[in-house]
Amino acid sequence: MITNTEIAKRGNQFPNHIVDFKHENDKIYFTTQNGVILQVTILRDSVLRFRYATEYVFEPDFSYAISEDVNLGYNELTVEDEIPEYVITTSKIKVYINKTDLKVQIVDLNGVVLMEDELGFHWDENFDYGGNVVKMSKVCHSGESYYGMGDKASHTNLKGKRVNNWVTDSYAYGKDQEPLYKSIPFYIGLKDSIAYGIFFDNSFSTYFDFAGEKRNVTSFWADGGEMNYYFFYGPQMQEVVESYTDLTGVPELPPLWALGFHQSKWSYFPEQKVRDIASNFRKLNIPCDAIYLDIDYMEGFRCFTWNNQYFPNPKKMIEELEEDGFKTITMIDPGIKVDRDYWVYQQAMDNGFFCRRADGPHFKGKVWPGECKFPDFTNPEVREWWADLYKEMIADMGVSGVWNDMNEPAIMEVPTKTANLDVRHDYDGHPCSHRKAHNIYGMQMVRATYEGVKKFMFPRRPFVLTRAAYSGTQRYCATWTGDNVATWEHLWIANVQMQRMCLSGYSFVGSDIGGFAEQPNGELFARWMQLAVFHPFCRVHSSGDHGDQEPWSFGDEITDIVREFIELRYQLLPYLYTMFYNYIKEGFPMLQSLVFYDQKDHQTHFRTDEFIFGKQMLVCPVQEPNAQGRRMYFPKGNWYNYWTDELNSGGVERWVSAEIHRVPLFVKEGAMIPKYPVQQYVGEKEIDKLLIDVYFKEGTENSEVYEDQQEGYDYKKGRYSLRRFKLTGKENELIIQQFKDGNFITPYDSFKLTFHGLPFKIEAVELDNEEVNLNEIKLNGGNTIEVPKDFTELHIFGK
C-alpha cells in the first residue's frame, strides 16, 4: 500500500497527487501538485457539489440555475485522513478522494459503488478563446442506464447516445437530432436498481457521452467555464429528481385556466378570423380556454405594437373574448427592429441596452422584422426595463399571458442560426461572451417577461411560455418542444420528450399537437390529441403554410373524438391541479416513465411508450396508423381499464384494444380520482359537487385532491383545501377516511362517489359512525352515492 510519504516523494509521477487539504464547515478543499483545487460542498446528506479549479484559481461563483429557495443542511459530516485516500462521510453516503490522482468514488453505506471516476477531471487549454475545455469521465458499470437531459428527441434510456446542449432553433427536427431548443445538463444514472443523479452546471456548450464512444465510460465536458457538478443520491429515482428540482426550483401554481385546452396558429389574423375561431369552439361545444396571437398581430413584427389594420380595437376584442371565456395570449420575440421611429428600439438605444460585439458595435441579425438588435437580458437593468414594457399589453389591453419565441436567440440567414460568439453580455456583473451566455439568453428573457407579466397581472397569477430554456427556467414559465412535424414518428418523439422533461425537473411542458410543420391527417391528429390531453401543457399550434389544424378541421368523426378527449381533460382538471400542487410542493414530476415508477423491474428500463399521469393513471398512446389496439406493459400493481372497468394485473405485457375513439387508459387499483363536470372553459360553471371515481382495492391506497380559488395568491396564506383520502378495502367492506388541511371553503357541499370494481352489493352505509338512510344517498343502481364533503370516515358494508 502506498503511503503519504511515498506519494509526496513521487509527486512528479503523480501530478494530480494531493499536497494540501483543508476543511471549512460544509466545504472541503483538496489541492494538487499541478494547480488543481477540488472543492467538495455538502449541501445535504445526499447532495454534494464538486467544483474544480485550475492554476489554483476558482471563477466567480455564480449560476442562473440555482434556486434561492434550495433546502440546505445535513445531519452528519466527518472527514477522515486515511491511506491512500480521504474519506467524507454523511448519513447517506461515503466519498473517497484518492490522494494519488484526485479520483472520486462514491458509495452508499453498504459499500455499493454508486459512481466512480474513470480518468476523472482533465482539461485542455482552448487556444482560440482562452480558458479550458473541461472534461470529466466516469466508469459506466455493466447494466447501467441513463435518463433525463431535457427535450432530447431520443429513446428515454440514453445508454449508447451522445448529446449536445447548445440551445438551437431546430425547425422540423428529426429523431435523435442534436442539439435542440433547451439545455438541461442533468441526468439520472441507474445502477443495480440504485439511482443517482449528476447536474453539470455549466452554461457553455456541453456534451454528454453515455457509453457511446467507449462501452465502459460515461463522460461530460464543456467548451469553457469550470468543471462544476452536483451529485444526488437516491437510492430511488424519485429522491434524485426531487433533489435536483429542489436545487433548481419550481414555479408558482398557474391559474387553473392555464391547464385547460389552448388553440394557436401561425397566424390568426385579422380580428374577424380570431372571432370566428372562438365562435366555432363555442358553437361546436369544444372546450377551450385560450387563443394565441402570433407575430402577425404586430405592426411590421415590431414587439409591443398592434397592427391597426388587422386589429383596429384590440382592447375591445380581448374584452369580448374574455366575456366568452377565452384568454388572449400574445407572442413577444427578442429581436427589436432597427427603426429610429420605433419607441422600443429608441429606448434601448438611449439606455445602451442592446448587445454589443467584441469591438463595440451593436450585434445585429435578421429575424421576422428584418434587421434587428437584441437586448442583453443578462443585465438586470435591461430585465427591469423589459418587464415594464408589458404594462400596456397586460394592464391596459387585458392580455392574459405572453409567449416568448425565437429566444435561443434564433437568427435567420446565418449558418450558426444564432448570435456571433464574440457578442458580449453583462451576465449579472460577470462580463462574458456569447459562448457562455448563449444557453441562458432565452432563460433570462423569459425571466424578465415573467416579472413583467406578474407585476401587471397582479393580483391574478401570470402565465408565460418559452421555447428556449436552461436548467431552472421552470421557475418562471411553461415550455413546449418547438417546431415539430406532423408525422407518426413525431408523435413518438413528443411522448418521450414529455417524459424526459418531467424527469428533468421541468413538468409544465407540452408539444405542438398535431405537429407544427406539414399537415396531419385526421387519424394522426386524433391520436395526438389522445396523448396530449395527458400532458401538463395542452396546445394545438401549427404553421399557417400547411392548412387548418383546429379540432373541427378533419371531419365530423374526428371532431367528435377530439371533443370527447378535450372534455376528459376538463373533467380531470382537479386531478391535474393536484398533480401540479405535488410538483411544486415535493418536486414530484407530473409525468413519470415506467422506470421512475418501478426502477427494480428491469422490464421498465427500456420502455418508451407507457407513462404514469400523476400518481394513479397509466397511459399508453397508439403511435402507428390503422391500429385497432396495441401491446403494452403493465407495471406493478393492478390496473382498472378506464373504459370497461376490467382489472389487469401488473408485471406483464398484453394486447389492449384501442380503436380510433379510444386510447389505452388505466387507473390504479384503490385510487380515488376527482373530477369536475365538463365546462366550455374554466369558471363557466359553479361546481356544485365534486365527482370522485373510487376504484376498489382489497388493501389500502392513498389519494388526494388539492383546490383553491384557481387564481390569485391567497393559497400562499393558507386559503387552500387539501383533502387526503385513505381507502381500505375488505371482502365485504370499504372504508374511506378523510384528512383535511387548509382553510379554503370549496363552493360545493358534497361528494358524488362512483364505485368501480366493488365486489359486493351495498347493504349499509355509516358516516362518521352513524348509519345513514340508503334511500337518501344511493343513486344509479347502487354504484353511486352522494355524501357531505366534510366527513371523517365513511364505511360501506355489503354481502
Buried (B, 14 or more C-beta within 10 A) or exposed (E): EEEBEEBBEEBEEBEBBBEEBEBEEBEBBBBBBBEBBBBBBBBBBBBBBBBBBBEEEBEEEEBBBBBEEBEEEBEEBEBEEEEBBBEBBBEBBBBBBBBBBBBBBBBBEEEEBBBBBBBBBBBEEBEEBEBBBBBBBBBBBEEBBBBBBBBBBBBBBBBBBBBBBBBBBBBBBEEEBBBBBBBBBBBBBBBEBBBBBBBBBBBBBBBBBBBBEEEEBBBBBBBBBBBBBBBBBBBBBBBBBBBBBBBBBBBBBBBBBBBBBBBBBBBBBBBEBBBEBBEBBBEBEBBBBBBBBBBBBBBEBBBBBBBEEBBEEBBEBBEEBEEBBBBBBBBBBBBBBBBEEBEBBEBBBEEEBBBBBEEEEBBBBEBBBEEBBBBBBBBEEBBEBBBBBBBBBBBEBBBBBBBBBBBBBBBBEEEEBBBBBBBBBBBEEBEBBBBBBBBBBBBBBBBBBBBBBBBBBEEBBBBBBBBBBBBBBBBBBBBBBBBBBBBBBBBBBBBBBBBBBBBBBBBBBBBBBBBBBBBBEBBBBBBBBBBBBBBBBBBBBBBBEBEEBBBBBBEEEBBBBBBBBBBBBBBBBBBBBBBBBBBBEBBBBBBBBBBBBBBEBEBBBEBBBBBBBBBBBBBBBBBEEEEEEBEBBBBBBBBBBBBEBEBBEBEEEEEBEBEBBBBBBBBBBBBBBBBBBBBBBBBBEEBEBBBBBBBBBBEEBBBBBBBBBBBBBBBEEEBBBBBBBBBBBEEEEBBBBBEEEBEBEBEBEBBBBBBBBBEBEBEEBBBEEEEBEEEEBBEEEBBBBBBEBEBEEBBBBBE
